[in-house]
Amino acid sequence: RGGQRMPLESLSSLAHELIDAVVDARCQGDLAALSALSRLLEVYEERLGGFLANLKRAMCTSYYPERSLLEPRAADWRGRGRLPFDATCSPRYIEELMAFAMVADDASSDLLETRLTLLRLQEERGEPGEGYESAAEELGSDEEEGQATKAGDAVSSAEGAETTEVEDEAAPTTADEGAVDEAVWSVLHHLLGFRHVFAPRDSTWVLYGALQLEGDSRSHPAIHASGTPLEPLVTSLARAALTAPSTSDASSGAGGCAPTLWPCICCAGGMWVGSEFVLLRQCVWDVSDLVVWGALQRVGCRDGRIVELRRALSSFLHEAHPQQELWEEHGMLAPRDVLAHLGECCMHGRSSQPPLPYPAAIDMMLGEVLPWLLARDGTSDDDSGSVTTQLEEPFDDEEGDSQAASDESSIGSSCSALGVSEAAGRERPVYAASEESIACYSAVLASSSAASRSKAWAVPVPTAAGTRQKVVLTAKEGRAARSEERLLVLPDAAHWPVATAHVLQHFAADCLHPTLAPTFAFMLMAGRRGGLETPCARIQRSFHRSLRLAAQGGEDEVWALVTELYERPAASAAPSIRAIPALFSPNDHWEVLLWAAITCATEWHRTQSSDAMEDASRYHETLSRTRRLLPFFERLLGGG
């Protein structure tokens, strides 16, 4: 009254008095009084919903109904202690649920009674307050010991007027105990808030809440229905969860099943399709890319087969079932409406819930299947154990030039023998590309060649060091497209044998694994270069370091590498300025010239101080190689 809320103590006292009145009526078999109280609470539910909500909240965890009316509640099957009343149900609820599912086996009944926490009335019809102490002792609570004597003979104001009129009348006629108990459940439902009347939309809560998962596990269902007596029950609940409207107004179908179903599916990490529980991470919705989808069907994923969720749901929903007439009576959604609602959720999510982890076939291939195959075939996540020397220069050529120019090491030290990486003694991961991997990469490359030129895919690939990198498949040209991901070298021993051997030895973590080189060579022929480059392009971009590393193998290795980089056969005529590789900077070219000049000077000095014909021959060979392979120009003092 006056906008003021009734204190919690007053609400509890009122609820206790009402429960005592129920105990009295049940003891006396007064069906009329219980029916009148039930109708009164129904009116309150319609007109004073907030009042009854507060009343239920006050009694949510109370032991008072277990004094002389209800059996002590069983412990939560998940081990979470005593459940509140709003997480329990009456016998009528389970009976209606089983009738709706058209099952009557003991296995289903036992499962539902345990998981839904069935409430039971005490068999003995005692007076108010009887049996409370034993119930409280059994449940280990003393929360209401101080209120044990307050219930008494108080009469509520709502009941007073009616009892005055019938004071002098004869005692009420004792009705059938079953009808009386049903009236008791109806009253308690309004007071305590447990589930009492089953509706088809409750199937989502039953299947994905009460029956679904044990503890915090999100990997497997708590029940296995296929091929068990529980299969009919789970199948019926799965169909009802998909087709029941999310609101009581079945005619509107507003929002379909998605508002309540999709959050439950996301929380469970999977979906019931009939009696089979499929994980979301093994489901795809869009399989329009038939090439990739065909490979996925053959290979599967780490969780087993990959499910085309649209087709699986359509087949399940269009199956004939014995509840067809009952479905029409409850106004269930049509299969096309269910698929439309769930398709939107799977592809784009709903509200705060995400879409499928891999909505389309290509998403499943790149995000789940290829990483799984790479891990299975022997790659590692990091490259800390590789034997490669990592590049430090950025993609920008000018910055690379300035880094080379500012290098404090002299050209003499760059020609000295350098020790290989500290990790040279470590064992590389052993990777062997399986037939499934090659089939998947072939499908991705074939699909990318037909995709839009603006589309870019980051494809996980194995490196020659046994680690994993990503290569971008794109048809975009220009430096921006090539710098989206770290460039990987495509080994090509047929055209660039020396350069390929060099990058595989020194930059293995930046090279595609050689077993996949023939497969990815198709990508370059199709014009989708993206994140791949040739061995020569990698050496030219990092020439300062490559020259130092090649010098470890001696002069012959350097000359063989320079011969390939300058694309000059050993017997060619004197080259022109145009023979300088396109990616070489002036500093790179001068570094080769200085190396050659220092090598010639060193060997000339050795020739002058020794009479050995071998030294003289080597000096003349070095001089001849330098003149044939490296572009030299002469400038006259007067110009020209």
LUMFIDREN-738410 format. One line per field, with one value per residue (C-alpha): residue in one letter; chain; residue number from 0; y, z, x negated. Coordinates in steps of 0.02 Angstrom, whole numbers, plus 50000, padded with zeros to 5 digits. Each point is the difference from the previous one (the first is absolute). Last residue first. Layout:
! residues N
roba = c(a	...) $
dolum = c(A	...) $
rodo = c(NUM	...) $
y = c(Y	...) $
z = c(Z	...) $
x = c(X	...) $
! end
This chain:
! residues 640
roba = c(g	g	g	l	l	r	e	f	f	p	l	l	r	r	t	r	s	l	t	e	h	y	r	s	a	d	e	m	a	d	s	s	q	t	r	h	w	e	t	a	c	t	i	a	a	w	l	l	v	e	w	h	d	n	p	s	f	l	a	p	i	a	r	i	s	p	a	a	s	a	a	p	r	e	y	l	e	t	v	l	a	w	v	e	d	e	g	g	q	a	a	l	r	l	s	r	h	f	s	r	q	i	r	a	c	p	t	e	l	g	g	r	r	g	a	m	l	m	f	a	f	t	p	a	l	t	p	h	l	c	d	a	a	f	h	q	l	v	h	a	t	a	v	p	w	h	a	a	d	p	l	v	l	l	r	e	e	s	r	a	a	r	g	e	k	a	t	l	v	v	k	q	r	t	g	a	a	t	p	v	p	v	a	w	a	k	s	r	s	a	a	s	s	s	a	l	v	a	s	y	c	a	i	s	e	e	s	a	a	y	v	p	r	e	r	g	a	a	e	s	v	g	l	a	s	c	s	s	g	i	s	s	e	d	s	a	a	q	s	d	g	e	e	d	d	f	p	e	e	l	q	t	t	v	s	g	s	d	d	d	s	t	g	d	r	a	l	l	w	p	l	v	e	g	l	m	m	d	i	a	a	p	y	p	l	p	p	q	s	s	r	g	h	m	c	c	e	g	l	h	a	l	v	d	r	p	a	l	m	g	h	e	e	w	l	e	q	q	p	h	a	e	h	l	f	s	s	l	a	r	r	l	e	v	i	r	g	d	r	c	g	v	r	q	l	a	g	w	v	v	l	d	s	v	d	w	v	c	q	r	l	l	v	f	e	s	g	v	w	m	g	g	a	c	c	i	c	p	w	l	t	p	a	c	g	g	a	g	s	s	a	d	s	t	s	p	a	t	l	a	a	r	a	l	s	t	v	l	p	e	l	p	t	g	s	a	h	i	a	p	h	s	r	s	d	g	e	l	q	l	a	g	y	l	v	w	t	s	d	r	p	a	f	v	h	r	f	g	l	l	h	h	l	v	s	w	v	a	e	d	v	a	g	e	d	a	t	t	p	a	a	e	d	e	v	e	t	t	e	a	g	e	a	s	s	v	a	d	g	a	k	t	a	q	g	e	e	e	d	s	g	l	e	e	a	a	s	e	y	g	e	g	p	e	g	r	e	e	q	l	r	l	l	t	l	r	t	e	l	l	d	s	s	a	d	d	a	v	m	a	f	a	m	l	e	e	i	y	r	p	s	c	t	a	d	f	p	l	r	g	r	g	r	w	d	a	a	r	p	e	l	l	s	r	e	p	y	y	s	t	c	m	a	r	k	l	n	a	l	f	g	g	l	r	e	e	y	v	e	l	l	r	s	l	a	s	l	a	a	l	d	g	q	c	r	a	d	v	v	a	d	i	l	e	h	a	l	s	s	l	s	e	l	p	m	r	q	g	g	r) $
dolum = c(A	A	A	A	A	A	A	A	A	A	A	A	A	A	A	A	A	A	A	A	A	A	A	A	A	A	A	A	A	A	A	A	A	A	A	A	A	A	A	A	A	A	A	A	A	A	A	A	A	A	A	A	A	A	A	A	A	A	A	A	A	A	A	A	A	A	A	A	A	A	A	A	A	A	A	A	A	A	A	A	A	A	A	A	A	A	A	A	A	A	A	A	A	A	A	A	A	A	A	A	A	A	A	A	A	A	A	A	A	A	A	A	A	A	A	A	A	A	A	A	A	A	A	A	A	A	A	A	A	A	A	A	A	A	A	A	A	A	A	A	A	A	A	A	A	A	A	A	A	A	A	A	A	A	A	A	A	A	A	A	A	A	A	A	A	A	A	A	A	A	A	A	A	A	A	A	A	A	A	A	A	A	A	A	A	A	A	A	A	A	A	A	A	A	A	A	A	A	A	A	A	A	A	A	A	A	A	A	A	A	A	A	A	A	A	A	A	A	A	A	A	A	A	A	A	A	A	A	A	A	A	A	A	A	A	A	A	A	A	A	A	A	A	A	A	A	A	A	A	A	A	A	A	A	A	A	A	A	A	A	A	A	A	A	A	A	A	A	A	A	A	A	A	A	A	A	A	A	A	A	A	A	A	A	A	A	A	A	A	A	A	A	A	A	A	A	A	A	A	A	A	A	A	A	A	A	A	A	A	A	A	A	A	A	A	A	A	A	A	A	A	A	A	A	A	A	A	A	A	A	A	A	A	A	A	A	A	A	A	A	A	A	A	A	A	A	A	A	A	A	A	A	A	A	A	A	A	A	A	A	A	A	A	A	A	A	A	A	A	A	A	A	A	A	A	A	A	A	A	A	A	A	A	A	A	A	A	A	A	A	A	A	A	A	A	A	A	A	A	A	A	A	A	A	A	A	A	A	A	A	A	A	A	A	A	A	A	A	A	A	A	A	A	A	A	A	A	A	A	A	A	A	A	A	A	A	A	A	A	A	A	A	A	A	A	A	A	A	A	A	A	A	A	A	A	A	A	A	A	A	A	A	A	A	A	A	A	A	A	A	A	A	A	A	A	A	A	A	A	A	A	A	A	A	A	A	A	A	A	A	A	A	A	A	A	A	A	A	A	A	A	A	A	A	A	A	A	A	A	A	A	A	A	A	A	A	A	A	A	A	A	A	A	A	A	A	A	A	A	A	A	A	A	A	A	A	A	A	A	A	A	A	A	A	A	A	A	A	A	A	A	A	A	A	A	A	A	A	A	A	A	A	A	A	A	A	A	A	A	A	A	A	A	A	A	A	A	A	A	A	A	A	A	A	A	A	A	A	A	A	A	A	A	A	A	A	A	A	A	A	A	A	A	A	A	A	A	A	A	A	A	A	A	A	A	A	A	A	A	A	A	A	A	A	A	A	A	A	A	A	A	A	A	A	A	A	A	A	A	A) $
rodo = c(639	638	637	636	635	634	633	632	631	630	629	628	627	626	625	624	623	622	621	620	619	618	617	616	615	614	613	612	611	610	609	608	607	606	605	604	603	602	601	600	599	598	597	596	595	594	593	592	591	590	589	588	587	586	585	584	583	582	581	580	579	578	577	576	575	574	573	572	571	570	569	568	567	566	565	564	563	562	561	560	559	558	557	556	555	554	553	552	551	550	549	548	547	546	545	544	543	542	541	540	539	538	537	536	535	534	533	532	531	530	529	528	527	526	525	524	523	522	521	520	519	518	517	516	515	514	513	512	511	510	509	508	507	506	505	504	503	502	501	500	499	498	497	496	495	494	493	492	491	490	489	488	487	486	485	484	483	482	481	480	479	478	477	476	475	474	473	472	471	470	469	468	467	466	465	464	463	462	461	460	459	458	457	456	455	454	453	452	451	450	449	448	447	446	445	444	443	442	441	440	439	438	437	436	435	434	433	432	431	430	429	428	427	426	425	424	423	422	421	420	419	418	417	416	415	414	413	412	411	410	409	408	407	406	405	404	403	402	401	400	399	398	397	396	395	394	393	392	391	390	389	388	387	386	385	384	383	382	381	380	379	378	377	376	375	374	373	372	371	370	369	368	367	366	365	364	363	362	361	360	359	358	357	356	355	354	353	352	351	350	349	348	347	346	345	344	343	342	341	340	339	338	337	336	335	334	333	332	331	330	329	328	327	326	325	324	323	322	321	320	319	318	317	316	315	314	313	312	311	310	309	308	307	306	305	304	303	302	301	300	299	298	297	296	295	294	293	292	291	290	289	288	287	286	285	284	283	282	281	280	279	278	277	276	275	274	273	272	271	270	269	268	267	266	265	264	263	262	261	260	259	258	257	256	255	254	253	252	251	250	249	248	247	246	245	244	243	242	241	240	239	238	237	236	235	234	233	232	231	230	229	228	227	226	225	224	223	222	221	220	219	218	217	216	215	214	213	212	211	210	209	208	207	206	205	204	203	202	201	200	199	198	197	196	195	194	193	192	191	190	189	188	187	186	185	184	183	182	181	180	179	178	177	176	175	174	173	172	171	170	169	168	167	166	165	164	163	162	161	160	159	158	157	156	155	154	153	152	151	150	149	148	147	146	145	144	143	142	141	140	139	138	137	136	135	134	133	132	131	130	129	128	127	126	125	124	123	122	121	120	119	118	117	116	115	114	113	112	111	110	109	108	107	106	105	104	103	102	101	100	99	98	97	96	95	94	93	92	91	90	89	88	87	86	85	84	83	82	81	80	79	78	77	76	75	74	73	72	71	70	69	68	67	66	65	64	63	62	61	60	59	58	57	56	55	54	53	52	51	50	49	48	47	46	45	44	43	42	41	40	39	38	37	36	35	34	33	32	31	30	29	28	27	26	25	24	23	22	21	20	19	18	17	16	15	14	13	12	11	10	9	8	7	6	5	4	3	2	1	0) $
y = c(50481	50137	50087	49891	49847	49886	49811	49880	49826	49880	49842	49826	49996	50121	49928	49823	50038	50082	49852	49878	50103	49998	49813	49962	50106	49913	49827	50043	50015	50130	50087	50177	50080	49871	50022	50188	49971	49881	50131	50138	49895	49956	50181	50054	49864	50047	50182	49964	49896	50138	50127	49907	49992	50184	50049	49907	49832	49959	50013	49894	50091	49937	50164	50083	49892	49830	49944	49844	49843	49842	49976	50027	50166	50013	50130	49907	49831	50042	50091	49841	49892	50131	50006	49811	49986	50134	49908	49920	50128	50138	49950	50058	50171	50020	49951	50129	50147	49928	49999	50055	49922	49836	49995	50045	49864	49868	50051	50087	49950	50105	50050	49927	49958	50004	49826	49945	50061	49897	49845	50005	49973	49815	49971	50089	49899	49870	50140	50075	50184	50103	50135	49879	49921	50164	49942	49827	50005	50176	49947	49837	50097	50134	49867	49898	50147	49935	49816	50023	50112	50026	50123	50126	50071	50183	50054	50052	50154	50057	49925	50081	50173	49978	49988	49878	49926	49820	49937	49846	50054	49880	49955	49919	49837	49917	49849	50100	49982	50089	49927	50101	50093	50091	50183	50030	50161	50047	50150	49891	49907	49814	49880	49987	49992	49845	49906	50053	49947	49832	49963	50046	49878	49858	50027	49995	49842	49913	50034	50126	49934	50113	49955	50137	50059	49933	50131	50013	50151	50093	50120	50055	49970	50060	50131	49977	50168	50089	50114	50034	50070	50104	50087	49979	50163	49980	50174	49975	49833	50071	50152	49887	49893	50156	50052	49829	49999	49821	50014	49926	49879	49834	49845	49885	49827	49846	49987	49972	50165	49980	49988	49898	49836	49893	49809	49932	50009	50182	50045	49899	50087	50172	49956	49938	50135	50182	49986	49854	50045	50180	49937	49894	50146	50040	49946	50045	50010	50173	50094	50036	50180	50034	49862	49924	50043	49837	49873	50119	50052	49818	49957	50119	49949	49815	50012	50096	49870	49859	50073	50064	49908	50056	49887	49905	49983	49915	49883	49944	49963	49918	49828	50059	50021	50071	50176	50076	49874	50014	50190	50002	49890	50099	50168	49933	49932	49894	49966	49824	49964	50119	50028	50042	49910	49953	49940	50117	50145	49971	50003	50158	50088	49964	50029	50177	50027	49902	50135	49934	49914	49889	49913	50146	50008	49826	49875	49910	49858	49946	50116	50139	50059	50149	50041	50111	49989	50188	50034	49883	50078	50175	49939	49923	50146	50139	49880	49900	50119	50185	50036	49840	50104	49857	49912	50140	49912	50062	49912	49907	49810	49929	49973	49959	49889	49898	49979	49954	49865	49929	50002	49902	49875	49968	49975	49810	49996	49988	50184	50088	50032	50116	50127	50067	50021	50144	50139	49932	50121	49874	49870	50062	49984	49927	50148	50139	49958	49867	50058	50186	49983	49884	50133	50074	49848	50049	49897	50056	49993	50077	50066	50178	49979	50085	49981	49821	49964	50036	49887	49863	50002	49989	49844	49931	50026	49916	49849	49992	49990	50123	50009	50097	50165	50011	50055	50182	50113	50086	50006	50187	50047	49888	50097	50171	49946	49915	50154	50078	49852	49892	49976	49832	49975	50046	50087	49846	49939	50176	50004	49834	50068	50000	49850	49895	49830	49921	49852	50109	50119	49855	49922	50167	50038	49835	50082	50189	50000	49835	49839	49916	49858	49963	50157	50084	49975	50120	49936	50069	50023	49892	49861	49989	50019	49860	49881	50030	49979	49836	49938	50007	50096	50106	50101	50159	50100	49863	49997	50188	49995	49868	50094	50161	49910	49928	50178	50090	50074	50144	50135	49916	50039	49854	49927	49967	50027	49817	49993	49885	50139	49928	49929	50112	49948	49928	50132	50042	49985	50104	49993	50153	50101	49956	50162	50016	50089	50050	50187	50000	49913	50135	50136	49924	49984	50187	50045	49901	50095	49994	49836	49905	50072	49931	49831	50010	50022	49854	49888	50058	49957	49830	49962	50051	49894	49847	49992	49828	50040	49975	50082	50152	50018	49983	50129	50120	49976	50041	50160	50048	49967	50105	50145	49986	49994	50154	50092	49957	50058	50170	50046	50129	50176	50084	50062	49821) $
z = c(46422	50107	49995	50140	49908	50085	49991	50041	50079	50013	50093	49924	49864	50072	50176	49938	49901	50150	50111	49870	49981	50188	50011	49865	50085	50166	49919	49907	50166	49997	50154	50065	49840	49979	50181	49971	49842	50097	50133	49872	49898	50155	50054	49828	49993	50171	49951	49840	50092	50128	49860	49930	50168	50034	49832	50049	49924	49973	49811	49983	49915	49820	49933	50032	49865	50011	49927	49899	50074	50037	50181	49960	50066	50092	50117	50150	49929	49965	50166	50092	49906	50030	50186	50014	49907	50108	50163	50089	50141	49870	49960	50173	49980	49827	50064	50139	49885	49865	50102	49867	49864	50094	50020	49817	49946	50099	49916	50093	50082	50105	49866	49833	49930	49815	49959	49961	50171	50083	49899	50077	50165	49967	49934	50153	50126	50033	50005	50161	49968	50047	50134	50142	49889	49975	50004	49925	49903	49942	49931	49919	49909	49942	49932	49912	49928	49853	50044	50186	50022	50184	50027	50126	50124	50019	50171	49983	49931	49924	49829	49977	50046	49884	49844	49921	50073	49948	50178	50095	50158	50075	50182	50098	50093	50055	49931	49946	49816	50041	50018	49939	50080	49865	50024	49864	49901	49896	49884	49847	50033	50011	49856	50032	50186	49979	49908	50129	50145	49918	49964	50178	50066	49886	50047	50185	49980	49904	50146	50001	50104	50132	50114	50126	49986	50121	50081	49958	49889	50134	50034	49818	49887	50040	49882	49882	49952	49848	50099	50116	49854	49945	50167	50136	50058	49899	49963	49813	50016	50116	49888	49851	50092	50052	49818	49946	50115	50042	50169	50041	50145	49910	50107	49986	49987	50103	50073	50184	50038	49848	50090	49978	49951	49845	49997	49891	50138	50039	49816	49977	50147	49939	49826	50067	50125	49946	49816	49951	50117	49938	49820	50033	50071	50176	50093	50185	49975	50036	50163	50137	50060	49895	49870	49899	49818	49902	50125	50076	49830	49947	50163	49963	49817	50039	50132	49882	49862	50123	50049	50178	50128	50028	50149	49912	49842	50100	50085	49828	49945	50164	49923	49891	49813	49965	49928	50154	50002	49816	50008	50156	49919	49837	50085	50122	49870	50126	49996	50051	50150	50137	49928	49831	49847	49853	49864	50043	50018	49827	49922	50097	49930	49821	50032	50064	50031	50162	50116	50169	50074	50153	50086	50116	50050	50074	49943	50123	49916	50057	49878	49957	50174	49988	50066	50110	50142	50030	49813	49984	50151	49928	49833	50074	50095	49872	49851	50010	49890	50032	49998	49962	50008	50014	50135	50125	50148	49940	49933	49871	50007	49844	50046	50185	49954	49878	50125	50138	49891	49951	50181	50061	49857	50022	50189	49985	49920	49819	49989	50165	50084	50147	50076	49828	49955	49983	50105	50172	50142	50112	49901	49846	49917	50098	50106	49887	49816	49992	50140	49968	49813	50026	50105	49837	49987	50162	50160	50148	50174	49999	50173	50052	50187	50033	49832	49977	50181	49964	49847	50088	50144	49875	49925	50176	50033	49837	50041	50179	49941	50095	50185	50021	50088	50184	50032	50002	50151	49950	49815	49981	50112	49901	49840	50074	50086	49854	49913	50169	50041	50154	50136	50089	50037	49865	50126	50095	49876	49956	50102	49928	49824	49934	50100	49854	49981	49879	50114	50154	49914	49948	50173	50081	49878	50023	50063	49980	49924	50035	49914	49841	49991	49822	49987	49832	49872	49901	49847	49970	49809	49979	50117	49957	49815	49999	50099	49885	49842	50061	50063	49829	49961	49848	49890	50011	50049	50120	50076	50026	50070	50128	50043	50033	50097	50119	50049	49949	50069	49951	50057	50171	50035	49984	50149	49977	49841	49974	49819	50050	50113	50170	50026	50072	50167	49978	49993	50116	50185	50031	49822	49945	50131	49936	49902	49849	49880	50132	50003	49812	49975	50101	49905	49836	50074	50035	49830	49910	50084	49868	49908	50131	50138	49907	49988	50186	50037	49887	50093	50168	49945	49936	50164	50101	49892	50008	50190	50030	50185	50002	49828	50059	50157	49905	49873	50140	50073	49829	49995	50174	49953	49842	50103	50124	49860	49918	50167	50030	49825	50031	49896	49870	50013	49857	50116	50033) $
x = c(45930	49926	49832	49934	50058	50124	49980	50134	49997	50147	49951	50001	49868	49873	50013	49992	49842	49917	50043	49932	49840	49971	50035	49875	49866	50030	49993	49839	49911	49859	50064	49994	50063	50138	50059	50009	50101	50114	50037	50022	50120	50102	50003	50058	50133	50067	49996	50095	50129	50023	50012	50148	50089	49964	50074	50159	50038	50184	49989	49846	49854	49985	50070	49832	49923	49920	49832	50032	50075	49900	50056	50183	50065	50166	49926	50070	49957	49817	49987	50052	49874	49865	50036	50001	49835	49920	50022	50146	50002	50004	50179	50055	49918	50074	50172	49990	49967	50114	50160	50123	49893	49993	50189	50029	49879	50094	50164	50140	50163	50120	50125	49953	50170	49953	50061	49821	49948	50136	49957	49826	50092	50027	49824	49927	50099	49864	49871	50073	50032	49849	49984	49960	49867	49905	49817	49999	50163	49957	49830	50060	50135	49875	49884	50135	50099	50102	50026	49963	50151	50039	50143	49936	50123	50047	50063	50180	50087	49835	50028	50170	49935	49849	50102	50118	50157	50036	49993	49949	49913	49874	50003	49859	49979	49838	49908	49847	50047	50161	50174	50151	50145	50102	50047	50131	50019	50153	49991	49969	50163	49980	49963	49813	50035	50107	49864	49872	50111	50041	49817	49955	50131	49945	49817	50045	50105	49860	49885	49858	49856	49926	49855	49967	49820	49871	49893	49817	50018	50098	49858	50013	49852	49826	49929	49854	49933	50066	50115	49853	49901	50145	49991	50129	50077	50156	50064	50007	50088	50130	50021	50028	50126	50093	50005	50062	50152	50042	49918	49828	49986	49996	49988	49850	50071	49964	50173	50031	50084	50112	50166	50158	49918	50024	50010	50140	50131	49963	50009	50160	50084	49945	50070	50167	50046	49981	49955	50113	50143	50000	49996	50155	50098	50063	49842	50014	50189	50069	49968	50129	50020	50153	50007	49860	49961	49989	50066	50128	50070	50008	50089	50143	50018	49985	50136	50114	49976	50035	50171	50018	50106	50180	50034	50140	49895	49863	50125	50057	49821	49948	49976	49855	49971	49828	50000	49918	49858	49958	50003	49892	49867	50004	49977	49870	49881	49907	49813	49954	49891	49947	49825	50074	50069	49887	50119	50143	49880	49928	50173	50042	49847	50049	50185	49979	50186	49984	50070	50059	49848	49990	49852	49963	50183	49991	50130	50116	50094	50174	50087	49881	49950	49885	49826	49893	50126	49997	50013	50149	50086	49973	50072	50158	50077	50000	49983	50162	50098	49971	50185	50096	50158	50123	49901	50026	49920	49832	49844	50101	49975	49918	49817	50023	50148	49897	49859	50122	50078	49831	49939	50151	49999	49811	50003	50022	49826	49939	49959	50036	49834	50026	49883	49957	49816	49878	50076	49958	50040	50089	50095	50087	50170	50144	50059	49943	49986	50138	50116	49975	50028	50148	50088	50067	50114	50090	50002	50106	49923	49827	49957	50050	50025	50167	50087	49941	50043	50184	50008	49901	50127	50143	49919	49982	50185	50049	49892	50065	50180	50107	50044	50162	49982	50050	50179	50045	49988	49839	50044	50026	49855	49882	50031	49968	49840	49912	49932	49957	49890	50036	49870	50014	49818	49869	49887	49939	49869	49941	49841	49945	50014	49822	49947	49942	49917	50122	50036	50011	50119	50111	49999	50042	50139	50093	50158	50013	50174	50091	49951	50060	49875	49944	49894	50019	49861	49891	49905	49827	50001	49844	50053	50185	49960	49872	50109	50149	49897	49925	50168	50080	50160	49958	50116	49895	50155	50054	49826	50003	50178	49950	49840	50095	50137	49871	49948	49842	49840	49886	50123	50001	49819	49878	49909	49816	49900	49953	50056	50145	50065	50040	50175	50133	50070	50176	50133	50147	49959	49847	49933	50099	49903	49827	49984	49887	50119	50129	49964	49974	50166	50088	49909	50061	50175	50005	49928	50132	50140	50137	49975	49902	50112	50150	49914	49963	50186	50044	49876	50068	50177	49945	49911	50152	50116	49887	50006	49922	49980	49811	49985	50100	49896	49836	50060	50045	49826	49929	50102	49941	49819	50018	50069	49857	49872	50076	50000	49817	49955	50077	50154	49956	50068	50094	50137	50055) $
! end
